Amino acid sequence: MALAADTFNLDPSHSQVVFSYNHLGYSTTFGMFSGFEGEIVFDEADPASSSVSVSMPVMSMFTGWEAREGHFMSDDFFGATEDDLITFTSTGIEVTGEGTALITGDLTMNDTTKSVTLDATLNQASPYPFGPNQGKPTMGFNGLCCIN
């Protein structure tokens, strides 16, 4: 008898996408997106058959400089509206070790889709220790990728 995979909803209050970019060779600048929605369907018996889907509002970008954010939201970059989303949908998972995997998927930004691979690490899987979610099965991950 096969066991069902568990579905975990992302916690937007504890999730971020942090990014950096090289500014014409002069500096490396950082920013982040927040306001996530998404889920991880995790199959403990067969982690490679798990899946990840995430979406975040383009306009949730924060760089620490309002003029830069305005420029990114302009037609020079995103041409963003309140309804525009960045999405990631996994297409494959390769388990690489105890608690590590390469998660390949489609990243869509500004009507352009590229295949990217996240180098993912399971930080912890345990019942949540306190509050309204106390005892609820909870998982925490980090993922790193590079987009050219």
N, C-alpha and C positions, 0 to 999 in steps of 0.2 A: 504494500500500500504506500503510495507516494504521499509525502507531506506537502502541504501547500506552502508556497513562499509567503513571507511576511511583508506587508506594505508599511513603509515608514514615511510619513509626511515630513517635509523639511520644516524646520522651525525658523521662521524668518527673523526672530529676535536673536538667534545665535548662528546665523549663516551670512556669509559675505563672499563676494568675488572681488579679490584684490588684483589689480593689474598694474603693470608698469609699461612705459614706452620710452624709447630713446628720442629725445628732442633734437633732431638734426646733428647728433653727435656732441652736443653741448652739455646735455644733462639727462639723467634718468628721472622721470616723474612718475608718481604713483597716484592711484585713485581706487575707487571701489564702487560696486553696485550693491544695492540691497533691495528689500521688498520682494523676496523670493516666493515663488510657489513651485512645488514639485514633489516628487516622490521617488523613493528607492524601493524597488521590489527585490527583496533579498531572499535567495534560496540558500539556506545554510548547508543543505546536503549537496548542492551543486552551484557554488557561487558564480561560475561562468555563465549560468543561465539567468542570472539576475539582470536587472535593468535600472536605468536612471533617466529621469526626465525632469528638467528644470526650466523655468521661465522667470524673467525679471524685466521690469519696466526699464526701457532705455533711459528715461528721464530720472531714474533713481541714481544716476551716476553722481558721485561726489569726488572732487579732486582737491578741495580746499581753496579753490580760487574761482569765484563766481564768473568772472569774465572768460576763463578757460572753459568752464562748463557750458556757458552760452555759446561759445565757438563750436564746441563738440556737438551741440544740439542743432546748430545751424545747417544750412544746405551744404556747407563745406565738408561736413562729415556725415552725421546721421539724418539731418532734416527731420528731426524727431517730433512726434506728436505724443499726446498723453497715452494713446492706445498702442504705441509701438513696443514690441517685446524683443528681447534676446532669448533664444531658446537653445537648449542642448538636449538631444535625445540619443541615448546610447544605441549603438549598433552591434557591439560585441565587447566581451570582457575576457581578458586573459589573466588568470590567476598566476602571479609571479612569486609568491611566497606566503608565509604565514601572515595574514593580515595585509597583503599588498596585491595590487592588480593594476593592469593597464586597461583603462576603459576608453574604448574608441566610440566616437559618436559624431553626429551632425550638429555643428554649431551654426546657427542662423542669426545674422545681424544685418540689418539694413537690406533685406531681401537677397542677401548673399549667403549661401551655405557652403561651409568647408568642413571636411573631415578633420577632427582633432583627436588627440589621445591624451587622456588625463592619467598621470602617474598617481594612483590613489593609495592611501594608507588608512586602514581602519584604526582609529585612535582608541576606541573603547566600545564594547557592547556589554551592557549591564542594565539592570533595573534602575530607573531614575531615582536618586537618593532622597528627594524631598519635594514639598509643595504639592500642587494639585495633580501632578504626574507621577507622584511617588509610587514606585513599584512597577511602573509601565516600562516594558522593554524599550530600550533606547540605544541608538548607535550614533557614533560620531566619526566623521571622515575628514581627511584633508585631500585635496587634489591639486596637482600642479600641471600646467601645460604651457606650451609655447605656440603662438600663432604668428605666422610670418605673412 
